[in-house]
Amino acid sequence: MLSNKRILLVIGGGISAFKSLDLIRRLRERGASVTPVLTRAGEQFVTPLSVAALSGSKLYRDLFDLTEEAEMGHIQLSRSADLIVVAPATADLMAKMAHGRADDLASTLLLATDTPVLLAPAMNVRMWDHPATQRNIATLRGDGIRFVGPNEGDMACGEYGPGRMAEPMEILAAIEAGFAKGPLAGRHVLVTSGPTHEPIDPVRYIANRSSGAQGTAIAAALRDLGARVTFVTGPASVPPPGGVDVVRVETAAQMLGAVEAALPAEAAIFAAAVADWRVMNAATSKMKKDGSGKAPAMEFAQNPDILAQVSGLAQGRPALVVGFAAETDDVIANATAKRLRKGCDWIVANDVSPVTGIMGGAENAVTVISGDGAESWPRMGKAAVAQRLAAKIAEALA
């Protein structure tokens, strides 16, 4: 898939820059050529010699290189690649991209390019969570920039959370997905997955029993058909697939915001198990027993209905909106009523009664309900369900 593909790799400044060396090796093993651009900050973590030696290509570092700029080298660089990968993509680099700044070679070629760009962010968890960074990410996604990662884990600074750069094989999968050919090539598909956590206090929360396995499998199946997938996931127990744009959220309100930021899309598949209610008077410190034996009084409010809101959009509605209905009684009747109530095109219904073992299990048995009626599928693995559903989505979009 990557044979003869030209990758322009921008290496930003961060401890995870060492992973870019392995990424170069993996890309070249698969037949891609790699032209590296090393920022001044990146030079603090990997040496120009090691990058040039592994890439087998000339290393670019300076915007004001007399020889290169006599031929407008940064313009040529920005347009000669099939894909630009920024790994690690630091908070500073992303801020420059979001605001159109161009004060070094990396930011200048990123501003001058019309080539697809893939970012692999890496930074401290507080930097990642900062509102300014999140605003920049939303801007970049809106500009069509793809993301891979970041992952959660231990930081070099000793903190824990999202901000670790995706592993080289994950970045490689995202690169390959970008070049994939299939019936959904060039299509943008949105998938939600996992549960949401609605806080009661800093320790406790309300959630649904969802592993996120089915939504993850659907995102992977759509990716394999060539789609560009934005994967909005709550705190699932399974890792997200490689090769998709992952947006992690906790609450229903955050999921709605991430969905709105990801639109427009040709199709939207809402597989997440969103909590119907949230606690209005969530405590800011841990609730303690007072000795009376009485439970604390909690006020509840209904969470936003993401499926209904997207289905009812007057402008920017996806051509195909697919909801999910996890039922325990009268599955088809309840799911059919839900489809009409929500206004979506299809509902994928399943029986999640405890005796089925489906909720959190490896298999699923679904019925796809549309305006044409109900189509029941036999029980099969969740990956098989996802592949069959992805094929059906591709046929509908065609």
C-alpha positions, -999 to 999 in steps of 0.1 A, spaced: 0 0 0 29 24 7 51 14 -21 65 45 -38 45 68 -16 63 100 -6 61 109 30 73 143 44 79 137 81 81 168 104 97 160 137 87 184 165 104 189 198 94 164 225 107 133 243 86 112 220 106 124 190 127 92 194 96 72 182 99 90 148 132 71 142 113 38 144 85 53 123 110 61 95 123 26 95 88 11 94 78 34 65 109 25 44 103 -12 51 70 -8 33 84 9 3 77 45 12 103 73 8 107 96 37 119 132 36 125 145 71 121 180 84 136 185 119 127 215 139 152 233 162 133 219 192 133 184 177 171 186 175 172 186 212 158 150 213 171 133 181 202 141 161 202 153 125 227 125 117 204 97 130 174 111 112 192 115 79 209 81 81 176 62 88 157 81 61 184 78 35 173 112 23 184 148 27 174 164 60 158 198 60 162 221 89 164 258 80 138 281 64 165 306 54 188 281 36 204 301 8 207 272 -16 172 258 -10 154 291 -9 169 303 -41 145 277 -56 117 284 -31 125 251 -13 98 253 13 71 256 -14 86 226 -33 88 206 -1 52 213 8 39 201 -25 61 172 -35 48 147 -9 18 124 -10 13 130 27 28 152 54 31 135 89 39 156 119 52 134 147 55 145 174 30 174 168 36 197 198 12 221 212 33 249 197 32 234 162 -5 229 163 -11 264 176 10 278 147 -10 257 122 -44 267 137 -35 304 135 -16 304 102 18 314 117 49 306 96 81 315 115 102 284 107 105 258 80 80 234 95 52 259 101 59 276 67 56 244 47 25 234 66 9 267 58 20 265 21 8 230 14 -22 215 -3 -11 180 6 -31 160 32 -17 163 68 -17 138 96 -8 149 131 4 127 160 1 150 190 24 147 220 25 169 251 19 171 288 -17 161 298 -24 197 312 -13 211 279 -35 187 260 -65 195 282 -60 232 281 -89 251 264 -65 268 240 -52 235 228 -87 221 224 -98 251 205 -68 247 181 -76 210 177 -112 218 168 -100 244 142 -75 219 127 -102 192 125 -125 217 108 -97 224 83 -96 187 74 -64 178 93 -63 142 105 -51 130 139 -38 98 153 -36 97 191 -26 108 216 -27 78 239 -32 78 277 -3 67 299 26 78 321 44 110 310 81 117 311 71 145 335 57 120 359 20 128 353 -6 104 338 -33 110 312 -38 117 275 -8 132 257 15 103 249 23 102 212 8 72 194 31 43 188 49 40 155 27 11 144 -5 31 152 8 60 131 17 36 104 -19 22 104 -33 57 102 -10 65 72 -20 33 55 -57 41 61 -52 74 44 -41 57 13 -66 29 14 -88 23 -16 -123 10 -12 -160 18 -16 -158 45 11 -126 61 -1 -129 99 2 -159 96 25 -160 110 60 -178 89 86 -185 97 122 -187 69 148 -195 73 185 -187 45 209 -183 35 245 -202 47 276 -204 82 290 -196 89 327 -218 115 344 -201 126 377 -219 124 410 -188 136 428 -151 135 420 -151 97 428 -184 84 416 -203 85 384 -233 72 365 -226 50 335 -239 23 312 -225 -12 309 -208 -7 276 -173 -19 267 -172 0 234 -162 -32 215 -190 -30 189 -184 7 181 -146 1 179 -152 -28 155 -175 -6 133 -149 22 131 -122 -3 121 -145 -19 94 -153 15 79 -116 24 79 -109 -8 61 -133 2 33 -114 34 28 -134 59 49 -119 87 69 -133 79 103 -138 103 132 -141 81 163 -157 99 193 -154 76 223 -163 76 259 -141 59 285 -143 24 269 -126 -7 282 -112 -16 247 -86 6 229 -96 26 199 -86 12 165 -56 26 146 -60 46 115 -89 67 127 -92 102 142 -98 96 179 -117 121 201 -119 111 237 -147 124 259 -162 116 293 -197 131 295 -227 133 272 -223 170 269 -187 166 258 -197 139 233 -223 163 217 -197 190 214 -172 165 198 -199 153 174 -208 189 163 -172 197 158 -167 166 136 -195 174 112 -200 175 83 -199 138 75 -215 116 49 -227 91 76 -229 91 113 -231 59 134 -242 64 170 -231 33 188 -222 49 221 -242 40 252 -249 76 263 -263 81 298 -298 94 297 -295 115 328 -269 135 346 -267 148 382 -275 185 383 -260 190 418 -229 170 414 -206 175 444 -172 191 440 -157 170 468 -164 134 478 -197 128 495 -194 114 530 -218 93 550 -234 114 577 -244 85 600 -282 90 594 -284 61 570 -301 84 544 -288 86 508 -278 120 496 -305 139 477 -296 141 440 -313 162 413 -313 148 378 -315 165 344 -319 148 310 -288 147 289 -288 160 253 -302 136 228 -273 135 204 -289 111 179 -321 131 177 -303 164 173 -281 152 145 -311 135 128 -331 167 129 -304 190 115 -319 212 88 -284 219 73 -254 196 74 -273 165 83 -254 134 73 -269 115 43 -272 84 66 -278 85 103 -276 52 122 -287 48 158 -284 18 182 -311 5 205 -300 -18 234 -333 -33 246 -343 -60 271 -380 -63 262 -400 -62 229 -368 -54 211 -381 -48 176 -412 -29 186 -392 -6 210 -364 -1 185 -389 7 156 -406 33 178 -372 47 187 -363 52 150 -394 71 144 -390 92 175 -354 101 169 -358 107 131 -327 85 121 -325 64 90 -316 31 106 -317 16 141 -294 -13 149 -313 -31 177 -301 -59 200 -313 -78 230 -290 -70 260 -308 -91 286 -283 -106 310 -290 -141 297 -277 -131 262 -243 -122 274 -241 -96 246 -234 -65 268 -197 -66 272 -194 -99 254 -176 -109 222 -207 -116 201 -238 -98 190 -272 -105 174 -287 -75 158 -317 -64 138 -313 -35 114 -345 -15 112 -352 10 85 -381 24 66 -381 -8 45 -387 -30 76 -366 -51 99 -337 -73 88 -325 -98 115 -290 -111 114 -277 -143 130 -256 -142 161 -219 -136 152 -187 -120 164 -188 -82 168 -161 -78 141 -183 -98 117 -213 -76 126 -192 -45 120 -180 -57 86 -215 -65 75 -229 -32 87 -200 -13 71 -207 -30 37 -244 -21 41 -234 16 48 -211 16 18 -239 3 -4 -263 29 9 -239 58 3 -231 46 -32 
